[in-house]
Amino acid sequence: MNISGAKNAAVAILPATILAGGVCVLENVPQINDVTIDLQILRHMGADVRLLDKSTIRIDTKHIKNTAIPYELARHIRASYYFLGVLLSKFNHAKVSMPGGCDLGDRPIDQHIKCFKSLGAEYSIEHGMVEITADKLIGTQIYFDKVTVGATINALLAAVKADGLTILENAAKEPHIVDLANFLNSMGADIMGAGTDVIKIRGAKTFRGTDYTIIPDQIEAGTYMVAAAATKGDVTIKNVIPKHLEPITSKLRKVGAKVIEDDDSVRVIGAQEYERTNIKTMPHPGFPTDMQPQFAALLTLARGTSILTEGIFDNRFRYVDELRRMGADISVDGKVAVIEGVERLTGAPVKAADLRAGAALIIAGLSAQGVTNIEEIQHIERGYEEMEVKLRAIGADIVKRTVAEVGAIAKVV
Ligand code: EPZ
């Protein structure tokens, strides 16, 4: 199976095309709802957006003039707040609805605001809209009180045209931060150190359109690696960067799966039984929080007691109740989940609470005895391109139905 472009890189790079003031051609763009929303926002602002093929998009931002993004568009995705940084950079003004997206507990934007203010911007929050303005953006030193992907990305977007040198310290190091920095540099920015915790940005004056290929999605890849292990399969996953998968590969090997790495693919061979393990999610290169629910689904069938500590978000165990309905033995206390391995899971009607929780339920459903019906799959479609198609292609018995179809099937049965 083939991995698509990285969601969390795409939702940063798409707004960044505004800096080009011309034509960018982006390849390996994932066909997911978050990207669709971003393209709607760009069109709303006056960009000319054309699909050249299913994963290649031509965006001309020459005629963008609108610097306000309405609630009805921005509320669907958290990443809409990246338009704040790029519009501040380009037009010295931005007005965007407070972010929406997955409910993973408290998700403040204080570090984003701190960056904008440090660079010389004024901000206000009124009627659910964040508005930022600046006469001039001036480079400065910014220390993040907390490692934050979103604020690191917004700082890069806001600082690339600021006068002089900006130094970000305690910056996030995720692969999509590096991908955004590479994209910005290909348009004329001058960024050094992305992927480390100190990033230096020298303000650049002219930006031009560029062609760019987005990196593969390491969380999509990790999700299918865990699915292959959980179903005791033998699956080769292509179009990956193995180095981005190291924390996931390491944990899969630890519990007993076999993982064979090649240049741009990994082969996962499942084991008959899995050992318990402990996991604490951390900023990259630690074990990614976006893989925590999926790995929990695997550990429900491992021998012994596993302890999962969620080190990033306050409330990322909303999938646990649904796994319990399938027979999992999990207890949660704050940011810690204790998983007692069971012999088997059984299919059940369940609901996806958020994107990765939904992915975890699919993995559990594929490992369970009997049929699992998952509702609220719109969460899953925000971040996984044609997930049921990709899984069916490697032998999974999975179909997607509309609510009406399910109702009709229920009547027939
Ligand atoms: C990004 O969210 C991703 N989303 C998340 O992926 C991912 O889980 C997260 O980074 C961590 O890797 C996108 O890239 C669109 P953070 P983000 O800012 O930027 C706190 C998925 O499943 N914080 O790194 O919102 C925050 O509350 C999604 O694909 C502040 O306190 O995450 C959290 O506890 C889910 N103040 C921690 O930092 C701030 O100003 C990390 O958040 C910002 C964040």
Boltz pocket constraint, residues with backbone or C-beta under 6 A from the ligand:
constraints:
  - pocket:
      binder: B
      contacts: [[A, 7], [A, 8], [A, 11], [A, 78], [A, 79], [A, 102], [A, 106], [A, 107], [A, 108], [A, 109], [A, 110], [A, 111], [A, 112], [A, 113], [A, 146], [A, 147], [A, 148], [A, 149], [A, 150], [A, 151], [A, 172], [A, 174], [A, 289], [A, 290], [A, 312], [A, 313], [A, 314], [A, 355], [A, 356], [A, 383]]
      max_distance: 6.0
